[in-house]
Amino acid sequence: MANVLIIGAGGVGQVVAHKCAQVPEVFENITLASRTKSKCDKIAAMLPRKIDTAEVDADNVPELVKLIEKVKPDMVINVALPYQDLHIMDACLETGVHYLDTANYEPPEEAKFEYKWQWAYQDKFEKAGLMALLGSGFDPGVTSVFTAYAKKHHFDRIKTLDIIDCNAGDHGLPFATNFNPEINIREITANGRYWENGEWVTTKPMEEKRVFDFPAGIGEKDIYLLYHEELESLSKHFPEIERARFWMTFGASYLKHLEVLQNVGMTSIEPIEFQGQEIVPIQFLKALLPDPASLGPLTKGKTCIGNIIRGTKDGEEKIYYVYNISDHQECYKEVQSQAISYTTGVPAMIGAKMMLEGKWMKPGVWNMEQLDPDPFMEDLNKYGLPWQETWLDKPFK
């Protein structure tokens, strides 16, 4: 049984705390920490058993070190902001504890998703005998494990990979984001990018559009090509892949609001002077928009996230589709969060469980697809994210 420190008390942190609390045979002691302790206390009051709470500034390495030395966790589960990944990794190295996150590091001053900063920690973690698991959310995370599982069980070679993320939920509000507004808007207003024939192809934001017919009664939805971080690690660890792309659904109203906000400069990450002080427009916008954690009771409908993989097995070409369907209201009944937070938080708990049980424990910095997918896939079914698989008749173009 283990002692864990969860850093971050947003929607995902709430789910992680709930799910860890449901598995006391692994997570014996839990501490939830964030910059605002009252958020942690509110989450702790929801849980069926006692957890500790603490205040910490995840930008402050000495403060992180002090908390880790006090709590003495076996590992840190980082569900804070991506800007804070390196600070928390540094604190873990200094204190000798294992590390897990759900999203790769992103510099605050540039909308750039790249693993190079965290991959550079490989030797440090390996020499310290510590493990850092990167991207243990859904996408990245489960989508990475889906790819590894497909290669292990269904393909001799993967040729093309399309990751398709659909949120068919409706919260009834004019405009809101389902996870941190700053991260969400930075992600989707950046140029699109996909891997093809050994190089990156760049597209304008929302330039590439398709229509996909989703299962479970969701039906046809517009999907748009984005860049997503797992494309970088998957194209590295599966060099056989000829083309890898990431797609996400967006409704017309959401895109129109976003266009207007972009046109007036509210999505900018460049600081401006306002009434004698410096502000970042997108951070001000974040303060105006609904807190994603507040959307849980409002959101109805389903999510569908999965991989379409084309490849060969015994010389025969096949097309495989593996996916999860989650219901916003069912997620809220269980953990008081909508499905976007749920589908990220559950894999974070499972990734931590894999490490603490020794199934995935090895020194160094690792992406999800580098590890044995089978025990993780089993736990997806056990802990709330059941997956389905099918074979398709025609490729996704």
Secondary structure, 3 states (H helix, E strand, C coil): CEEEEEECCCHHHHHHHHHHHCCCCCEEEEEEEECCHHHHHHHHHHCCCCCEEEECCCCCHHHHHHHHHHHCCCEEEECCCHHHHHHHHHHHHHHCCEEEECCCCCCCCCCCCCCHHHHCCHHHHHHHCCEEEECCECCCEHHHHHHHHHHHHCCCEEEEEEEEEEECCECCCCCCCCCCHHHHHHHHHCCEEEEECCEEEEECCCCCEEEEEECCCCEEEEEEEECCCHHHHHHHHCCCCCEEEEEEECCHHHHHHHHHHHHCCCCCCCCEEECCEEECHHHHHHHHCCCHHHHCCCCECEEEEEEEEEEEECCEEEEEEEEEEEEHHHHHHHHCCCHHHHHHHHHHHHHHHHHHCCCCCCCEEEEHHHCCHHHHHHHHHHCCCCEEEEECCCCCC
